[in-house]
């Protein structure tokens, strides 16, 4: 996750048509949401990746290796949390974008009626 986060941070995907980058349906909603998704995905992947790396390093250096199977099962938690955090932020971003669009359309309608 750390490596992918660094790659996304340094070389973010520029277009929705690319096969590279964070590409869920919500992320590809508009160009603005796609660009936002790339920034958020890079930061969250990097943060969760470094955090899990540090936890793994601490466990390894402490000599507690009998919990290896537990560690394998628990690795799913950070992975799931990455997607949850990114999708939640995209949902909020899309809602805000939709409100701005509807506000703009409402203002345009009032201008036509008042003319």
LINBELDA-V332959 format. One record per backbone hydrogen bond with DSSP energy under -0.5 kcal/mol. NH is the residue of the N-H (numbers start at 1). CO is the residue of the C=O. Records with the same first field share a line. If there is no record, write none. Layout:
# LINBELDA-V332959
NH = CO + CO
This chain:
# LINBELDA-V332959
5 = 1
6 = 2
7 = 3
8 = 4
9 = 5
10 = 6
11 = 7
18 = 15
23 = 21
28 = 24
29 = 26
34 = 30
35 = 31
36 = 32
37 = 33
38 = 34
39 = 35
40 = 36
41 = 37
42 = 38
43 = 39
44 = 40
45 = 41
46 = 42
47 = 43
48 = 44
49 = 45
50 = 46
51 = 47
52 = 48
53 = 49
54 = 50
55 = 51
56 = 52
57 = 53
58 = 54
59 = 55
60 = 56
61 = 57
62 = 58
63 = 59 + 60
64 = 59
65 = 63
68 = 65
71 = 67
72 = 68
73 = 69
74 = 70
75 = 71
76 = 73
77 = 74
78 = 74
79 = 75
80 = 76
81 = 77
82 = 78
83 = 79
84 = 80
85 = 81
86 = 82
87 = 83
88 = 84
89 = 85
90 = 86
91 = 87
92 = 88
93 = 89
94 = 90
95 = 91
96 = 92
97 = 93
98 = 94
99 = 95
100 = 96
101 = 97
102 = 98
103 = 99
104 = 100
105 = 101
106 = 102
107 = 103
108 = 104
109 = 105
110 = 106
111 = 107
112 = 108
113 = 109
114 = 110
115 = 111
